[in-house]
Amino acid sequence: MNLSSYFTLQRRYGRSINLERDFNDVSALNGYVLTDKSVETLKRILLGISGDNKYNCWTLTGVYGTGKSAFVHFLISLLANSKNKLKKKALGIANSSLNDDIILSNIPDDGMVRAIAVSQREAISLTIIRALINGLKDIGGKLSKEFISQLEDLEGRIKDNKTVQNTAIVSIIKDILLQTKKDIILVIDELGKNLEYAVYNQGAEDLYLLQQLAELEAIEGKRIYILGILHQAFTEYGQRLATIQRNEWSKITGRFEDIAFTESTGQMIKLISEAISPNIDNDLEKKIDRYSCYWYQKLESIFKLEKIEQSLIKNIYPLHPLSALILPVLCVKYAQNDRTLFTFITSDEPFSFKKFLEETVIKDDNLPTLKLDQIYDYFISSVGMGLTRVVNFQRWVEIYDLINDAKHLDEDSLRLLKAIGLLNLVSITGITRATRNLVAHSLCDGDDDDKFNYWQEKIDTLLRQGLITHRKQIDELRIWKGSDYNIDAQLESYLKQEQSSLAKLLSQLRPLKPIIAQRHSYQKGTLRYFERHYLDSSVDLTNLECEDNSADGWLGYWLGEEIPSSFPQKTVNGLPVIFIAANNLQVLRLQAQEFSALNRMNNEAKELQSDGVARKEVRYRLIEAQKALDDTLNSVFDFSRGECRCWIGGNLTKIDSVRELNSYLSVLCDETFSKSPILWNELINRRNLTSQGSKARRELITGMINHFSLPKFGFSGYGPEVTMYYSLLQETGIHRPISSAENTLKPSDSKDFALHTTPPLRRYYRFSGRRVGYLCADGWG
């Protein structure tokens, strides 16, 4: 019997929702399913309406087809008056699906004025007026007609290009709140079109109306709530605006709480299961139980990460578990999300799930499943060139061309290529990347070792033919266009040539930047830093010295096979030192060697100059190797993992975080440079003076020699020599009025300032970098 005899499908999407058209259409609620994301969003909005949340305005952001409009239709149905059939049906869905008293108790009983509009590329004021008219028509009555007449008059004036002040619209909304004694929920679908209009009109001022409404105070306990539906973030629409205009948009954005409306893969698989209705006997059910148990054990690590239970695997049969994992991701990246997903499940299109049920027969103990190759065929035949709008379209075309060029292969080889190609499209380094085992499993129906081994042999055949390649670094198969340059063989050759130590490799490939003693530098005004080095047994630890004379300390990462029994306390010139050592360096060593080999291959292999395919592959591998090396390097020396050891001043010290290490850097600087003056002037407190600083220093010394008894040495204004004087001589008290206790001239005398030292000698100070000199009777000191 065909699978369709045992399984039927519940169509979830009859059509896409249009909020204005389906405003009071009860049938638009048919088949609506409350997902985890919609429940979370519903709670946030209802808490805002009840006053338990500080926000009264929201934007719902998500790409096409994620069910935003369907959710909002369900929401406004809950907000209708108690006699409305929509509200009764929506409450029925909520009561049957929810156990959340917070949500159910915050649904307003008397309803709201539901002002709904689907935006066009027009001024926001026109959209709001149309929404209010729709909401008032829904209420009906004489009062509504009066307000509608006023709003239509404003609408006509705007369309005739006559000026209408925002205050006029705000005033009518206040009257509606006061007279109807109902809250208003203003819903604008496709709000992005209003934003695009504002951009086209150079940030039209009427967009400020949104902010005015968002800030509108409650009137006799009633207020307006705003919900906008967007396909991308609010500010993304304003990228072409000037900075000042973007800042104004940011103020408006700040009044809205943005809610990202996207479902997880596990949630989408749950929705797929709800669309499949089984009608099976006990024998078939037992077979499916064994089937789901096998797949859950085989792919347990993936299912746990996606929070998928074993029962869900049973409920999605006859869809292969890996097909179910890939479908939501594929639809997000290359189509219209769950709209395309459920079209694939329930439509009569070629290669759809429904067609598979109708055309596939259950034989003996075999449980046939829809696999990745058929999903590939569906997207090519049914979605087709609609994919041109997606960012990754070029990658899709590349894979399609490669598979299309391989039509001469046997059917199973083509199925294998399609499975690998599809996995390449949705994941490169993730949990569903095209590993050998995952690809083989994706083409097996269940526990069949012979079939699994058969597909492994087919993989080996395609590898030998050069149609696919295996990236060992990340254990991934990729469709390969083909090249005369054997990358794997050449890589092995380069690896054999690589004899450098790990410390030398990392010093060349990932050189370390100095690390700043942040707290000390901030408090003392002098930027101090530690040089960082990789080192091993080839370095003489008794003769450590900073390469940069201006460095304030030395920090080393030990990469030797054995850790020394002790480390020195300081460098040869007395600067503080820190050593960090880690275990398990084998993976880091292998990754550094591979990155180095790929780097040399990319720079040296002449064959790559004329072989674009191989060149692209090598560069891709180089990027992946670099990322893997960086990740491992960060992991190996991650203090939070508890695998690093640290020696500070020769003593083994427990450190649990980078922040704690930075704290020790400052402590060491405090101890080593305890007598350094505190100078808050970057003109002089630097390692190399600028030409402006040199000139200011020269003028300051001249003033010190010629005019030391005058206030500020006679300087005026705010030049660099004046700021240097303030920070160097006045703030430190070196140049100050002479007190009577010091037996000098009175302050009222013209010569009432002197250079002060202890003991009281007249010394002229000069600064060069962080070194201080003085001039006295014995010469410069």
C-alpha positions in Angstrom: 0.0 0.0 0.0 1.1 3.6 -0.6 2.2 5.7 2.3 -0.7 8.0 1.6 -3.0 5.2 2.8 -1.4 5.5 6.3 -0.6 9.2 6.5 -2.7 12.3 5.7 -1.6 15.9 5.7 -3.2 18.9 7.4 -2.7 22.0 5.3 -1.5 24.8 7.5 -1.3 27.6 4.9 -4.3 28.1 2.7 -3.1 31.5 1.8 -1.0 34.2 3.3 -2.7 36.6 5.7 -3.6 40.2 4.7 -4.5 42.0 7.9 -6.8 44.5 6.2 -8.6 41.9 4.0 -8.9 39.3 6.8 -9.7 41.8 9.5 -12.9 40.0 10.6 -12.4 36.7 8.7 -12.9 33.8 11.1 -11.7 31.3 8.6 -8.3 33.0 8.6 -7.8 31.5 12.1 -8.3 27.9 10.8 -5.3 25.7 11.5 -3.4 28.4 13.5 -0.9 26.8 15.8 0.6 28.7 18.8 4.4 28.2 18.7 6.9 28.8 21.5 7.9 32.1 19.8 4.3 33.3 19.4 3.5 32.4 23.0 6.5 34.4 24.2 5.6 37.3 22.0 1.9 37.2 23.0 3.0 37.4 26.7 5.2 40.4 26.2 2.5 42.4 24.3 -0.3 41.5 26.7 1.8 42.4 29.7 2.5 45.7 28.1 -1.2 46.3 27.5 -2.0 45.4 31.1 0.7 47.8 32.4 3.0 45.2 33.8 5.6 45.9 31.1 7.2 49.4 30.6 6.7 49.2 26.8 3.5 50.2 25.0 5.0 50.1 21.5 6.5 47.1 19.7 8.1 46.2 16.4 7.8 42.6 15.2 10.8 41.9 13.0 11.4 38.8 10.9 12.1 37.9 7.3 9.3 36.8 4.8 7.1 33.9 5.6 7.8 33.5 9.3 4.1 33.8 10.2 4.2 37.4 11.6 0.9 38.5 10.0 -0.8 35.2 11.0 0.3 35.8 14.6 -0.9 39.5 14.6 -4.2 38.4 13.2 -4.6 35.9 16.1 -3.6 38.7 18.5 -6.1 41.3 17.2 -8.7 38.6 17.3 -8.1 38.2 21.0 -8.4 42.0 21.4 -11.8 42.1 19.7 -15.0 42.7 21.8 -16.5 39.8 23.7 -19.4 39.3 21.2 -17.1 39.0 18.2 -16.9 35.5 16.7 -13.2 36.1 16.1 -12.5 36.5 19.8 -14.4 33.4 20.7 -12.5 31.3 18.2 -9.1 32.8 19.2 -9.9 32.2 22.9 -10.7 28.6 22.0 -7.2 28.2 20.4 -5.6 29.9 23.4 -7.4 27.9 26.0 -6.7 24.6 24.3 -3.0 25.4 23.7 -1.9 27.4 26.7 -1.4 26.6 30.4 -0.2 30.1 31.0 -2.5 32.0 33.4 -0.5 35.2 32.9 -1.5 35.3 29.3 -5.1 34.2 29.7 -5.7 36.7 32.6 -4.3 39.7 30.7 -6.6 39.4 27.6 -8.9 42.4 27.9 -12.6 41.4 28.2 -14.2 44.5 26.7 -11.8 44.6 23.6 -10.0 47.5 22.1 -10.3 49.8 19.0 -8.4 47.7 16.5 -6.9 50.2 14.1 -5.3 48.0 11.4 -3.6 49.0 8.1 -1.3 47.4 5.6 1.2 50.1 4.6 1.9 51.4 1.2 4.8 53.6 0.2 3.2 56.6 1.7 3.5 59.1 4.5 3.0 57.4 7.9 0.2 59.9 8.7 -1.9 58.5 5.8 -1.4 54.9 7.0 -2.4 55.8 10.6 -5.5 57.6 9.4 -6.5 54.6 7.3 -6.0 52.3 10.2 -8.1 54.5 12.5 -10.9 54.5 10.0 -10.8 50.7 9.8 -10.9 50.5 13.5 -13.8 52.9 13.9 -15.8 51.1 11.1 -15.4 47.9 13.1 -17.0 49.6 16.2 -19.8 51.2 14.3 -22.4 53.7 15.6 -23.0 57.4 15.3 -19.9 58.4 17.3 -17.6 56.4 15.0 -19.2 58.1 11.9 -18.3 61.5 13.3 -14.7 60.6 13.9 -14.5 58.9 10.5 -15.7 62.1 8.8 -13.0 64.1 10.5 -10.3 61.5 9.6 -11.4 61.4 5.9 -11.2 65.1 5.8 -7.6 65.0 7.0 -6.8 62.2 4.6 -8.1 64.2 1.6 -6.1 67.3 2.6 -2.9 65.2 2.8 -3.5 63.6 -0.6 -4.1 67.1 -2.0 -0.6 68.0 -0.7 -2.0 70.4 1.9 -0.3 70.8 5.2 -1.7 68.8 8.1 -0.1 69.2 11.5 0.6 66.1 13.5 -1.2 67.7 16.4 -4.5 67.4 14.5 -4.2 63.6 14.3 -3.0 63.4 17.9 -6.0 65.5 18.9 -8.5 63.2 17.2 -6.9 60.1 18.8 -7.3 61.7 22.2 -11.0 62.3 21.5 -11.4 58.7 20.4 -9.8 57.5 23.6 -12.0 59.8 25.6 -15.3 59.2 23.8 -15.1 55.4 23.2 -13.5 54.7 26.6 -11.5 52.0 24.9 -7.8 51.5 24.4 -6.5 51.7 20.8 -4.2 49.0 19.3 -2.6 50.6 16.2 -1.2 47.8 13.9 0.8 48.8 10.9 1.8 45.8 8.6 4.6 46.4 6.2 5.8 49.4 8.3 9.0 49.3 6.3 7.2 50.8 3.3 6.5 54.0 5.4 10.2 54.0 6.4 11.3 53.6 2.7 9.0 56.5 1.8 10.5 58.6 4.6 14.0 57.8 3.3 13.0 58.7 -0.3 11.7 62.0 1.0 14.9 62.6 3.0 13.6 61.6 6.4 10.1 63.2 6.1 9.2 65.0 9.3 5.8 63.2 9.6 7.6 60.1 10.9 7.9 62.1 14.1 4.2 61.3 14.5 5.1 57.8 15.7 7.2 59.2 18.5 4.4 61.6 19.5 1.9 58.7 19.7 4.3 56.5 21.6 4.7 59.2 24.2 1.0 60.0 24.4 -0.1 59.9 28.0 -3.2 57.8 29.1 -6.5 59.7 29.0 -8.8 58.6 31.8 -6.9 55.3 32.0 -7.1 54.6 28.2 -4.2 54.9 25.9 -2.9 53.9 22.4 -0.6 50.9 21.8 1.4 50.6 18.6 2.6 47.4 16.8 4.6 47.6 13.6 5.6 44.7 11.4 9.0 44.8 9.8 11.3 42.6 7.7 14.5 44.1 9.0 15.6 46.3 11.9 14.1 49.8 12.0 17.4 51.6 11.7 18.4 49.5 8.7 15.9 51.4 6.5 17.7 54.7 7.4 21.2 53.8 6.4 21.1 56.2 3.4 20.1 59.2 5.6 22.5 61.8 7.0 23.9 61.3 10.5 21.5 63.9 12.1 18.5 62.3 10.5 19.6 58.8 11.6 20.0 60.1 15.1 16.4 61.4 15.0 15.3 57.9 13.8 17.2 56.4 16.8 15.0 58.5 19.1 11.9 57.1 17.5 13.3 53.5 17.6 14.0 53.9 21.3 10.3 54.1 22.1 9.7 50.6 20.6 10.6 47.2 22.0 11.8 45.1 19.1 10.7 41.5 19.1 12.6 39.1 16.7 10.0 36.7 15.3 11.9 33.6 14.2 11.3 30.0 15.2 13.9 27.5 16.2 14.6 24.4 14.1 13.1 22.2 16.8 9.9 24.2 16.9 9.6 24.0 13.1 10.0 20.3 13.2 7.2 20.1 15.8 5.0 22.1 13.5 5.8 19.6 10.7 4.8 16.7 13.0 1.4 18.4 13.6 0.8 18.5 9.9 1.2 14.8 9.6 -1.8 12.6 10.7 -1.1 8.9 11.0 -3.7 6.1 10.5 -1.6 3.0 11.3 -2.0 -0.4 12.8 -0.1 -1.8 15.8 2.5 -3.6 13.7 3.4 -0.6 11.7 3.5 1.5 14.8 6.0 -0.9 16.4 8.2 -0.7 13.4 8.1 3.1 13.5 8.9 3.0 17.3 12.1 0.9 16.5 12.9 3.3 13.6 12.7 6.4 15.9 14.7 4.7 18.6 17.5 3.8 16.2 17.7 7.4 14.7 17.6 9.0 18.1 20.5 7.0 19.3 22.4 7.5 16.1 22.0 11.3 16.0 21.6 11.9 19.7 24.2 14.7 19.9 22.4 16.7 17.1 18.9 16.2 18.5 19.9 17.2 22.1 21.4 20.4 20.8 18.1 21.2 18.9 16.0 20.0 21.9 14.3 17.3 19.9 12.7 14.4 21.7 12.6 10.8 20.4 8.8 11.0 20.2 9.1 13.8 17.7 11.2 11.6 15.4 8.3 9.1 15.4 5.8 11.8 14.6 7.6 13.2 11.6 7.9 9.8 9.8 7.9 9.3 6.8 10.2 12.4 6.6 13.8 11.3 7.2 15.1 12.9 10.5 18.0 14.6 8.7 15.6 15.9 6.0 13.5 17.4 8.9 16.6 19.1 10.4 17.7 20.6 7.1 14.3 21.8 5.8 13.8 24.7 8.2 17.3 26.0 7.7 17.1 25.7 3.9 13.8 27.5 3.8 15.2 30.4 6.0 18.3 30.8 3.8 16.8 30.2 0.3 13.0 30.6 0.4 10.1 32.1 2.3 10.7 30.2 5.6 7.8 28.2 7.0 5.5 29.3 4.1 7.8 27.4 1.7 8.2 24.7 4.3 4.5 23.9 4.5 4.1 24.3 0.8 6.6 21.5 0.4 4.8 19.4 3.0 1.2 19.8 1.7 1.2 20.9 -1.9 0.8 18.8 -5.1 3.9 20.1 -6.6 6.5 17.7 -8.1 8.9 16.1 -5.5 6.8 17.5 -2.6 6.2 15.4 0.5 2.6 14.9 -0.4 3.7 13.4 -3.8 6.2 11.2 -2.0 3.4 9.7 0.1 1.2 9.1 -2.9 4.0 7.5 -5.0 5.9 5.4 -2.4 4.9 1.9 -1.3 5.7 0.1 1.9 7.3 -3.3 1.2 7.9 -6.0 3.9 9.8 -4.5 6.9 11.3 -1.6 4.9 10.2 1.9 6.1 10.8 4.3 3.2 11.7 7.9 4.0 11.9 11.2 2.0 15.6 12.0 1.9 17.8 15.0 1.1 18.1 14.3 -2.7 14.4 14.6 -3.1 14.4 17.9 -1.2 17.1 19.1 -3.6 14.9 18.1 -6.6 11.9 20.0 -5.1 13.8 23.2 -4.6 15.2 23.1 -8.1 11.9 22.3 -9.8 9.4 24.3 -7.7 11.3 27.1 -6.1 13.6 27.6 -9.1 14.7 31.1 -10.0 12.7 32.5 -7.1 16.0 31.9 -5.3 17.7 34.9 -7.1 16.6 37.3 -4.3 18.6 35.5 -1.6 22.1 36.5 -0.6 23.6 33.0 -1.1 22.1 32.5 -4.6 25.5 32.3 -6.2 26.5 29.4 -4.0 23.3 27.6 -5.0 23.9 28.2 -8.7 27.5 26.9 -8.3 26.3 23.6 -6.7 23.5 23.3 -9.2 25.9 23.7 -12.1 28.3 21.1 -10.7 25.5 18.5 -10.2 24.0 19.3 -13.5 27.4 18.7 -15.2 27.6 15.2 -13.5 24.4 13.8 -15.2 26.5 11.1 -16.8 26.9 9.4 -13.5 24.7 6.6 -12.2 21.6 7.5 -10.2 23.0 6.7 -6.8 26.1 8.9 -7.4 23.8 11.8 -8.3 21.7 11.2 -5.2 24.9 11.3 -3.2 26.0 14.6 -4.8 22.6 16.2 -4.2 22.8 15.2 -0.5 26.3 16.6 -0.1 25.3 19.8 -2.0 22.3 20.4 0.1 24.3 20.0 3.3 27.0 22.3 1.9 24.3 24.9 1.4 22.9 24.9 4.9 25.9 24.3 7.0 29.7 24.5 6.6 31.1 24.1 10.1 27.9 23.4 12.1 26.4 20.2 13.5 24.8 19.3 10.2 27.8 19.8 8.0 28.5 17.1 5.4 30.6 14.6 7.4 31.1 11.2 5.8 28.9 9.5 8.3 26.1 12.1 8.2 26.0 11.9 4.4 25.8 8.1 4.4 23.1 8.1 7.1 21.1 10.7 5.2 20.6 8.2 2.4 19.7 5.2 4.6 16.1 4.5 5.8 17.2 2.9 9.1 19.4 0.3 10.7 21.1 -1.3 7.7 24.8 -1.7 7.9 25.1 -3.0 4.3 23.4 0.1 2.9 25.5 2.4 5.1 28.7 0.7 3.9 27.5 0.9 0.3 27.2 4.7 0.6 30.6 4.9 2.2 32.1 3.1 -0.8 30.2 5.5 -3.2 31.8 8.4 -1.3 35.2 6.9 -1.8 34.5 6.5 -5.5 33.5 10.2 -5.9 36.6 11.2 -4.0 38.8 9.2 -6.4 37.0 10.8 -9.3 37.7 14.2 -8.0 34.0 15.2 -7.9 34.0 15.8 -4.2 36.8 16.6 -1.7 37.2 15.9 2.0 38.3 18.7 4.3 40.0 16.8 7.1 40.4 19.9 9.2 36.7 20.1 9.8 35.7 16.6 8.6 33.5 17.8 5.8 32.7 16.6 2.3 32.3 19.3 -0.3 31.2 19.2 -3.9 34.3 19.8 -6.0 34.4 21.3 -9.5 37.5 19.4 -10.4 41.1 20.4 -10.8 44.5 18.9 -12.0 46.1 20.1 -8.8 45.9 17.5 -6.1 45.5 19.7 -3.0 45.6 16.9 -0.4 48.8 15.4 -1.8 50.5 18.7 -2.0 49.4 19.6 1.5 51.0 16.4 2.8 54.2 17.4 1.0 54.2 20.9 2.6 53.5 19.4 6.0 56.5 17.1 5.7 58.7 20.1 5.0 57.4 22.0 8.1 60.0 21.4 10.8 59.7 24.7 12.8 58.9 24.6 16.5 55.4 25.6 17.7 56.7 28.8 19.3 58.5 29.8 16.1 55.4 29.0 14.0 53.0 31.0 16.1 55.5 33.9 16.3 55.4 34.1 12.5 51.7 33.2 11.9 49.9 34.8 14.9 52.3 37.4 16.4 51.2 38.7 19.8 50.4 42.4 20.4 51.5 44.0 23.7 49.0 43.9 26.6 48.3 47.1 28.6 48.2 47.3 32.4 44.8 49.0 32.2 44.1 50.1 35.8 47.6 51.3 36.5 47.7 53.3 33.2 44.4 54.9 34.0 45.3 55.9 37.5 48.8 57.0 37.0 48.4 58.7 33.6 51.3 56.8 32.1 50.5 54.1 29.5 52.4 50.9 30.5 52.4 47.6 28.7 53.9 44.2 28.7 55.5 42.6 25.6 54.1 39.2 24.8 56.1 36.3 23.4 55.8 32.6 22.6 58.7 30.6 24.0 60.1 27.2 24.6 63.3 25.5 25.7 65.3 27.2 23.0 65.0 30.5 25.0 67.6 31.3 27.7 65.3 32.1 30.6 68.2 33.6 32.6 68.8 36.3 30.0 65.3 37.6 29.2 65.1 41.2 27.9 62.4 43.2 26.2 62.8 43.8 22.5 61.3 47.2 22.8 63.2 49.5 25.2 60.0 51.3 26.1 58.1 48.2 27.3 57.4 47.9 31.0 57.2 44.1 31.4 57.6 40.8 29.7 54.8 38.1 29.4 55.6 34.7 27.9 53.5 31.7 26.7 55.4 28.5 27.3 55.0 26.0 24.4 57.8 23.6 25.2 57.3 19.9 25.7 58.2 20.0 29.4 57.6 22.9 31.8 60.7 24.1 33.7 60.9 23.6 37.4 61.2 27.3 38.0 60.9 30.6 36.1 62.9 33.9 36.7 61.5 36.7 38.8 62.5 39.6 36.5 64.2 40.4 33.2 67.9 41.2 33.2 67.1 44.9 33.5 64.7 44.5 36.4 61.3 44.5 34.7 58.5 42.3 35.9 57.8 39.0 34.1 54.8 36.6 33.8 54.8 33.1 32.4 51.7 31.2 31.3 51.8 27.5 30.5 49.2 25.1 29.2 48.9 21.3 28.6 47.5 19.4 25.6 49.3 21.4 22.9 49.2 18.6 20.4 46.1 19.9 18.6 47.4 23.4 18.5 50.7 22.2 17.0 48.9 20.2 14.2 46.7 23.2 13.4 49.6 25.6 13.3 51.5 23.3 11.0 48.5 22.9 8.7 47.9 26.7 8.6 51.6 27.3 7.9 51.6 24.6 5.1 48.4 26.1 3.5 49.9 29.6 3.7 53.1 28.5 2.0 51.1 26.6 -0.7 48.9 29.7 -1.3 52.0 31.9 -1.7 54.4 29.5 -3.5 52.5 27.0 -5.6 52.8 28.3 -9.2 50.0 25.9 -10.4 47.4 27.9 -8.4 48.0 30.9 -10.7 46.4 29.2 -13.6 43.9 26.9 -11.8 41.1 29.1 -10.4 39.2 26.2 -8.9 42.2 24.9 -6.9 43.2 28.5 -5.9 39.7 29.1 -4.5 39.7 25.8 -2.6 43.1 26.5 -1.1 42.1 30.0 0.0 38.9 28.6 1.5 40.9 26.0 3.4 43.3 28.7 4.5 40.5 30.8 6.0 39.1 27.7 7.8 42.5 26.7 9.1 43.1 30.2 10.4 39.8 30.2 12.2 40.4 26.8 13.7 43.9 27.9 14.9 42.6 31.1 16.5 39.8 29.2 18.3 42.2 26.6 19.6 44.8 29.2 20.6 42.1 31.0 22.6 40.9 27.8 24.1 44.3 26.5 25.2 45.2 29.7 27.1 41.6 30.3 28.4 42.0 30.6 32.2 38.3 29.8 32.8 38.9 26.2 31.7 41.2 25.7 34.7 44.0 24.1 32.5 46.5 27.0 32.5 49.2 27.7 35.1 50.7 31.1 35.7 54.0 32.2 37.3 54.2 35.8 38.5 57.5 37.0 39.8 58.7 33.4 39.8 55.8 32.2 42.0 53.0 29.9 40.8 49.9 32.0 41.1 46.2 30.9 40.7 44.4 32.9 38.0 40.9 32.2 36.9 40.3 34.9 34.2 41.9 37.3 31.8 40.5 40.1 34.0 42.4 38.8 37.0 45.6 38.6 34.9 45.2 42.2 33.9 44.8 43.1 37.5 48.2 41.5 38.3 49.8 43.5 35.4 48.7 46.7 37.2 49.9 45.4 40.6 53.3 44.6 39.1 53.5 48.1 37.6 52.5 49.7 40.9 55.4 47.9 42.6 58.0 48.4 39.9 57.3 52.1 39.1 56.1 53.2 42.5 58.2 56.4 42.5 57.2 57.6 39.0 55.5 61.0 39.0 51.9 61.2 38.0 51.6 63.5 35.0 48.3 63.9 33.2 49.6 65.4 30.0 50.0 63.3 26.8 52.3 66.0 25.3 55.1 65.0 27.6 54.1 61.7 29.2 54.9 59.7 26.1 57.8 57.7 24.7 58.4 59.9 21.7 57.7 63.6 21.7 55.9 65.1 18.8 57.4 68.2 17.1 54.7 70.3 18.8 55.7 68.8 22.2 59.4 69.5 21.5 58.6 73.1 20.7 56.4 73.5 23.8 59.2 71.9 26.0 61.7 74.4 24.6 59.5 77.4 25.3 58.7 76.1 28.8 62.5 75.7 29.6 63.1 79.2 28.2 60.3 80.6 30.4 61.7 78.7 33.4 65.2 80.3 32.9 64.1 83.8 32.0 60.8 84.4 33.9 60.7 81.9 36.8 59.4 84.5 39.2 56.4 85.4 37.1 53.0 83.6 37.4 52.9 80.9 34.7 56.4 82.2 33.6 54.5 85.0 31.8 52.6 82.6 29.5 49.1 83.4 28.4 46.4 81.7 26.4 46.0 77.9 26.1 48.9 76.8 24.0 50.7 73.5 24.5 53.4 75.1 26.6 50.7 76.4 29.0 49.1 73.0 29.4 52.6 71.6 29.9 53.2 74.2 32.6 49.9 73.4 34.4 50.4 69.6 34.5 54.2 69.6 35.1 54.9 72.5 37.4 51.7 73.9 38.8 49.8 70.7 39.7 52.9 69.1 41.1 53.7 72.2 43.3 57.2 72.7 41.8 56.3 76.3 40.7 54.2 78.0 43.3 54.0 81.2 45.4 56.7 81.5 48.1 55.2 81.6 51.6 56.5 83.7 54.4 57.5 80.6 56.3 60.1 79.9 53.6 61.7 83.4 54.3 61.2 84.7 50.8 59.6 87.7 49.1 55.9 88.5 49.9 53.3 87.3 47.4 52.4 90.9 46.7 55.9 91.6 45.3 56.4 91.3 41.6 58.8 88.4 42.1 56.5 86.2 44.1 57.0 82.8 42.3 59.9 80.4 42.5 60.8 76.9 41.5 60.4 74.8 44.7 62.3 71.7 45.7 63.2 70.0 48.9 65.8 70.9 50.0 65.1 74.4 48.7 67.4 74.8 45.7 66.6 76.6 42.5 66.5 73.8 39.9 65.3 74.0 36.4 63.5 70.8 35.4 63.4 69.2 32.0 61.3 66.2 30.8 62.2 63.8 28.1 59.7 60.9 27.8 59.4 59.7 31.4 62.9 60.7 32.5 63.3 63.9 34.6 66.4 66.0 34.8 67.2 69.2 36.7 69.7 72.0 36.4 71.4 73.3 39.6 74.8 74.8 40.5 76.6 71.5 39.8 75.1 71.2 36.3 72.5 68.9 34.9 71.5 65.9 37.1 
